[in-house]
Amino acid sequence: MEGSIRKLVNDRGFGFIRTQGGKDVFFHRSGIVEGNFDELEVGQNVSFEVEESARGPRARNVRIVGA
């Protein structure tokens, strides 16, 4: 899937990705496989996979598009 960074909570190491379908998906810095959490910016395009967690959908294998 692809989407864009909607919100970052830098001090806690997580954020939310807005999917192309308009839904938000949680991600944690540990789910980033290419790039660095500190390099992310709101509005930046990313690709990712979605997995189910105990708290709902979560992004994994997050990659910055064009990196």
C-alpha positions as CSV (number, residue, x, y, z in Angstrom):
1,M,0.0,0.0,0.0
2,E,1.0,3.6,-0.3
3,G,0.0,6.6,1.7
4,S,1.4,9.7,3.4
5,I,2.5,10.6,6.9
6,R,-0.5,12.3,8.6
7,K,0.9,12.8,12.1
8,L,4.2,12.2,14.0
9,V,4.6,11.9,17.7
10,N,8.4,12.3,17.8
11,D,9.0,12.0,21.5
12,R,7.1,8.6,21.6
13,G,8.4,7.2,18.3
14,F,5.1,6.6,16.5
15,G,2.7,8.2,14.1
16,F,-0.1,7.7,11.6
17,I,-0.2,7.1,7.9
18,R,-3.2,8.3,5.8
19,T,-3.9,5.6,3.2
20,Q,-5.0,6.4,-0.3
21,G,-8.5,5.2,0.8
22,G,-8.6,7.9,3.5
23,K,-8.1,5.7,6.5
24,D,-5.4,6.2,9.2
25,V,-3.0,3.4,10.1
26,F,-0.8,3.4,13.2
27,F,3.0,2.8,12.8
28,H,5.8,2.6,15.2
29,R,9.5,3.5,14.5
30,S,10.3,-0.2,14.7
31,G,8.2,-0.8,11.6
32,I,10.4,1.3,9.4
33,V,12.8,-0.8,7.2
34,E,14.2,1.9,4.9
35,G,14.9,5.3,6.1
36,N,14.9,6.7,9.7
37,F,12.0,7.8,11.9
38,D,13.8,11.1,12.5
39,E,13.8,11.8,8.7
40,L,10.1,11.5,8.3
41,E,7.9,14.6,7.7
42,V,4.2,15.1,7.7
43,G,2.9,14.8,4.1
44,Q,5.8,12.6,3.0
45,N,4.8,9.6,0.9
46,V,5.5,6.1,2.1
47,S,4.8,2.5,1.1
48,F,3.9,-0.1,3.7
49,E,2.1,-3.3,4.5
50,V,-0.7,-3.6,7.0
51,E,-0.9,-6.3,9.7
52,E,-3.5,-6.8,12.5
53,S,-2.3,-6.2,16.0
54,A,-4.1,-6.5,19.4
55,R,-5.0,-2.8,19.0
56,G,-6.1,-2.9,15.4
57,P,-4.4,-2.3,12.0
58,R,-0.7,-1.4,12.1
59,A,1.8,-0.6,9.3
60,R,5.0,-2.6,8.9
61,N,7.8,-2.6,6.4
62,V,7.4,1.2,6.1
63,R,9.6,2.7,3.3
64,I,10.0,6.3,2.2
65,V,8.8,6.5,-1.4
66,G,11.7,7.7,-3.6
67,A,14.4,7.0,-1.0
